[in-house]
Amino acid sequence: MIKKGESIVLLIKSALSLDEINERIKGLNVPPIILPSQIFLVDEIPMLEVVKWILKGAKNLAMSLVK
């Protein structure tokens, strides 16, 4: 659940460019409220050995990129 003042940030590891990613997202035909307000290409996404996202690590990475 997004709280007031928060935004959705997409951290993505991809060979696609930001323009290509944005075009694909626009083509999803979903409500704007669930679309990311910012997109960042990253080298690595924090993960555990069992390939589960480390949400705190991802959140900290996103917050450092947004600033």
Secondary structure, 3 states (H helix, E strand, C coil): CCCCCCCCEEEECCCCCHHHHHHHHHCCCCCHHHCCCEEEECCCCCECCCCCECHHHHHHHHHHHHC
